Amino acid sequence: MDTINIGVVMDSINKINIFKDTTYAMLLEAQKRKYKIFYMEISDLYLKNNIAKSKVRILSIKNKEKKWCFFQNHEDIELQNLDIILMRKDPPVNENFLNATYILEYAENQGTLIINKPKILRNFNEKISSNIFRKYSPETIISCDYKIIKEFLEFHKEVILKPTGFFGGHCVFYVKKQDPNFSVIYESITKNGKNFCIAQKFLPEIRKLGDKRIFLVDGEPIPYCFCRFPKYGEIRSNLSAGGTGKVELLSDQDWEISKSIGQILKKKEIFFAGLDVIGKYLTEINITSPTCMQQIERESSISIKKIFFDILEEKIKKKSSMKKNKKKRYLL
């Protein structure tokens, strides 16, 4: 196979934690496979005469704590000349994020493989879309109305309130029925009723069973998950919020949930996803920049990034073969 040109759109690589960051692990694997890596941040993308372009730098990385990234050759390129682009920009999914997906879609229409697909990143909200799977989702409402949210709290007595577009446990609140701070929390999350928020029945299982991150690659579950637990006095299990975790094999229940959801995600062409599962409940489907890959790989015998790129390479070969056959038919 010819050298694969891969682009990555991400937050500043200079600010990542190389011991935890999933994008960094992906790029190490890409470099190991001799890919040429084109580094981009979201502000580098632009559209000119209906052609998706970007300012790029050629990236090389090392597995060193103090200095891990090296750049060369600042240039502008047409994104259609890349084989793959990994869209790994962290939420929030704001106007800039959405506009970036429109630009990337121009490149996709010219044959570049975008992971995950731009249209999916726009249409598949990570916190709302889990409600598609009613069999597995906890009781949930999505509203910006004070009365509706208050009634939901009074019925369930304990709920989780969170915004629809953040990540890493940011602005996630545990609220009890008689909580005197409910009004303040509501005002903070909804910006005084202007923004939607999610109210979800609190799942006490998180304290004993943890919050499992289960990866799906092209619809297939990875057999190991990373089970995160809140620190004492917390309900957020996110590592960025002080949670701890351990690697576990998927339980029978995990397999049932992830297999069932994986079939649907594959049909929707969602290539890479991270499910959040608490007990028998699915709480989120992360598709923007799901993490915890490194934690699983360090404590298990599996290489998720190898599986990830093996499948991508097969897709590129198939696409290349289709182009050649199309060209032959045209010449005939």
C-alpha positions in Angstrom: 0.0 0.0 0.0 1.2 3.5 -0.8 1.9 5.9 2.1 -1.3 6.9 3.8 -1.8 10.6 4.4 -3.8 11.2 7.6 -5.0 14.4 9.0 -6.0 15.1 12.6 -8.2 18.0 13.8 -7.8 18.4 17.6 -7.3 20.8 20.4 -3.7 21.9 21.0 -1.5 18.8 21.1 0.9 20.8 23.3 -1.6 20.8 26.2 -2.5 17.1 26.2 -1.7 14.5 28.9 0.2 11.9 26.8 -0.4 9.2 29.4 -4.2 9.4 29.0 -4.9 11.1 25.7 -6.6 8.7 23.1 -5.7 10.9 20.1 -2.1 10.8 21.1 -2.2 7.0 21.2 -3.9 6.9 17.7 -1.2 9.1 16.3 1.6 7.0 17.7 0.1 4.0 15.9 -0.3 6.0 12.7 3.3 7.0 12.9 4.3 3.4 13.6 2.6 2.4 10.3 4.6 5.1 8.4 1.6 7.3 7.8 2.3 11.0 7.0 0.5 13.0 9.7 -1.0 16.4 8.9 -1.8 18.3 12.1 -4.7 20.8 12.2 -6.7 22.8 14.8 -10.2 23.9 14.1 -9.3 27.5 13.3 -7.0 26.2 10.5 -9.8 24.9 8.4 -11.3 27.0 5.6 -13.5 26.7 2.5 -12.3 28.5 -0.7 -14.2 28.2 -4.0 -16.1 25.2 -2.6 -12.9 23.4 -1.9 -12.1 22.4 1.7 -8.6 23.5 2.7 -6.5 23.8 5.8 -3.3 25.3 7.1 -1.3 22.2 8.2 1.9 21.2 9.8 3.6 17.8 9.3 3.6 16.2 12.7 6.0 13.6 14.2 5.7 12.5 17.8 7.8 10.8 20.5 6.7 8.9 23.6 8.6 11.4 25.9 7.1 13.2 28.8 8.7 16.6 28.3 8.7 17.0 24.5 6.4 14.8 22.5 5.5 16.7 19.3 7.6 18.1 16.5 6.4 20.2 13.5 7.7 21.0 10.0 6.5 22.3 6.7 3.8 24.9 7.3 1.6 24.8 4.2 -2.0 25.0 2.9 -3.5 21.9 1.4 -6.7 20.7 -0.1 -8.2 18.2 2.3 -9.4 16.0 -0.5 -5.8 15.0 -0.9 -5.8 13.2 2.5 -6.8 9.6 2.8 -8.2 9.9 6.3 -9.1 12.8 8.7 -9.6 12.1 12.4 -12.0 14.7 13.7 -11.0 14.6 17.4 -11.9 18.1 18.6 -13.3 18.0 22.1 -16.8 19.4 22.8 -18.6 21.7 23.3 -20.3 21.2 20.0 -20.8 24.9 19.4 -21.1 27.0 16.2 -17.4 26.7 15.4 -17.5 22.9 15.8 -20.6 22.7 13.6 -19.0 24.9 10.9 -15.9 22.8 10.9 -18.1 19.7 10.1 -19.6 21.5 7.1 -16.1 22.2 5.8 -15.0 18.6 6.4 -18.1 17.4 4.6 -16.8 19.0 1.4 -13.6 16.9 1.7 -15.7 13.8 2.5 -17.7 14.3 -0.7 -14.4 14.4 -2.6 -13.4 11.0 -1.3 -11.6 11.6 2.0 -12.6 9.3 4.9 -13.6 11.4 7.9 -13.8 9.7 11.3 -16.4 10.2 12.6 -18.6 11.4 9.7 -19.3 15.2 9.8 -23.1 14.7 9.3 -23.1 12.3 12.3 -21.2 14.7 14.5 -23.8 17.3 13.8 -26.9 15.1 14.1 -26.0 12.7 16.9 -25.9 14.5 20.2 -23.8 12.4 22.6 -26.0 12.9 25.6 -29.4 13.0 23.9 -29.0 10.2 21.4 -28.8 7.4 24.0 -32.6 7.9 24.4 -33.0 6.2 21.0 -32.4 2.9 22.9 -35.4 3.0 25.3 -34.7 -0.5 26.4 -31.4 0.6 28.0 -31.7 4.3 28.8 -32.7 5.5 32.3 -35.7 7.7 32.7 -34.8 11.1 31.2 -36.2 14.4 30.2 -34.7 17.1 28.0 -36.2 20.6 28.7 -35.4 24.2 29.6 -38.7 24.6 31.5 -38.4 25.1 35.3 -41.7 23.5 36.1 -41.1 20.3 34.0 -37.7 19.7 35.5 -38.9 20.4 39.0 -41.8 17.9 38.6 -39.3 15.3 37.3 -37.1 15.9 40.4 -40.1 15.6 42.8 -41.2 12.3 41.2 -37.7 10.6 41.2 -36.4 12.3 44.4 -32.7 12.1 43.1 -31.7 13.2 39.6 -28.6 14.2 37.6 -28.8 17.5 35.8 -26.3 18.2 33.0 -26.0 20.4 29.9 -26.4 18.9 26.4 -23.0 19.9 24.9 -20.2 19.6 27.4 -17.8 16.8 28.4 -15.6 15.5 31.2 -18.2 15.9 33.9 -18.4 19.7 33.4 -21.5 21.3 34.9 -23.0 17.9 36.0 -25.0 18.2 39.2 -26.6 15.7 41.6 -29.8 17.1 43.0 -32.1 15.8 45.7 -35.8 16.6 46.0 -35.4 19.1 48.9 -32.2 20.6 47.6 -32.3 24.4 48.4 -29.9 25.0 45.6 -32.1 23.6 42.9 -33.2 27.0 41.5 -29.6 28.2 41.3 -28.5 25.0 39.6 -31.3 25.3 37.1 -30.5 28.9 36.3 -26.8 28.0 35.9 -27.3 25.1 33.5 -30.2 26.5 31.4 -28.9 30.2 31.5 -32.2 31.2 33.1 -34.3 29.0 31.0 -32.7 29.8 27.6 -30.8 26.5 27.1 -31.9 22.9 27.2 -30.6 20.6 29.8 -30.9 16.9 30.6 -32.5 15.6 33.7 -31.8 11.9 34.3 -32.9 9.6 37.1 -30.0 9.1 39.5 -28.4 5.6 39.3 -27.0 4.7 42.7 -25.4 1.7 41.0 -22.6 3.9 40.0 -21.1 3.8 43.5 -20.7 0.0 43.5 -20.7 -1.0 39.8 -19.0 2.2 38.4 -19.5 3.9 35.1 -18.1 1.7 32.3 -16.6 3.1 29.1 -17.1 0.5 26.4 -15.5 1.1 22.9 -17.2 0.1 19.7 -15.1 0.0 16.5 -17.1 -0.2 13.3 -20.0 -1.5 15.4 -18.1 -4.2 17.2 -17.5 -4.1 21.0 -14.0 -4.2 22.4 -14.0 -7.1 25.0 -12.4 -4.9 27.7 -13.9 -1.8 29.3 -12.6 0.9 31.7 -14.8 1.1 34.8 -14.7 4.5 36.5 -15.7 5.2 40.0 -16.4 8.6 41.7 -14.1 9.8 44.4 -15.5 10.0 47.9 -18.1 12.7 48.2 -18.6 12.9 44.4 -21.1 11.4 41.9 -19.0 12.2 38.8 -16.9 9.3 37.7 -14.9 11.2 35.0 -11.2 11.0 35.5 -10.9 14.7 34.9 -13.2 15.1 37.9 -11.0 13.0 40.2 -12.5 9.6 39.5 -10.5 6.4 39.5 -10.8 3.3 37.3 -9.9 -0.2 36.5 -10.0 -2.4 33.4 -12.7 -5.2 33.4 -13.9 -7.8 30.9 -17.3 -7.1 29.6 -20.1 -8.8 31.5 -22.9 -10.7 29.7 -25.1 -7.7 30.2 -22.4 -5.4 28.8 -22.2 -7.6 25.7 -26.0 -7.5 25.2 -26.1 -3.7 25.4 -23.0 -3.0 23.3 -23.9 -5.6 20.6 -27.4 -4.3 20.3 -26.3 -0.7 20.0 -23.3 -1.5 17.8 -25.6 -2.9 15.1 -27.5 0.4 15.0 -24.3 2.6 15.1 -22.8 0.6 12.2 -25.9 1.2 10.1 -25.6 4.9 10.9 -21.9 4.7 9.9 -20.6 5.7 13.3 -17.1 4.2 13.1 -15.7 4.9 16.6 -17.8 5.3 19.8 -17.5 5.1 23.5 -20.6 3.9 25.4 -21.1 4.9 29.0 -22.9 2.2 30.9 -24.0 2.1 34.5 -25.4 -1.3 35.6 -28.1 -2.1 33.0 -28.4 1.5 31.7 -26.8 3.3 28.8 -26.3 7.0 29.8 -24.2 8.4 26.9 -22.8 7.5 23.5 -19.6 9.5 22.9 -18.6 10.0 19.3 -16.7 13.3 19.2 -13.5 12.3 21.0 -14.1 9.3 23.3 -11.2 8.6 25.7 -9.9 5.8 28.0 -8.2 3.8 25.2 -4.7 4.1 26.8 -6.0 2.9 30.2 -7.6 -0.2 28.7 -4.5 -1.0 26.6 -2.1 -0.7 29.6 -4.0 -3.2 31.7 -5.1 -5.7 29.0 -3.7 -7.8 26.1 -5.7 -5.8 23.5 -4.6 -3.0 21.2 -7.7 -1.0 20.3 -5.7 1.4 18.1 -4.4 -1.6 16.0 -8.0 -2.8 15.5 -9.0 0.8 14.7 -6.4 1.2 12.0 -6.6 -2.3 10.6 -10.2 -1.7 9.8 -9.6 1.8 8.4 -6.9 0.4 6.1 -9.3 -2.2 4.7 -11.8 0.6 4.0 -9.1 2.6 2.2 -8.1 -0.4 0.1 -11.7 -1.0 -0.8 -12.2 2.6 -1.8 -9.0 2.7 -3.8 -10.0 -0.5 -5.6 -13.4 1.0 -6.5 -11.8 4.1 -7.9 -9.5 2.0 -10.1 -12.4 -0.2 -11.4 -14.4 3.0 -12.1 -11.5 4.4 -14.0 -11.1 1.2 -16.1 -14.8 1.2 -17.0 -14.5 4.8 -18.1 -11.5 4.1 -20.3 -13.4 1.1 -21.9 
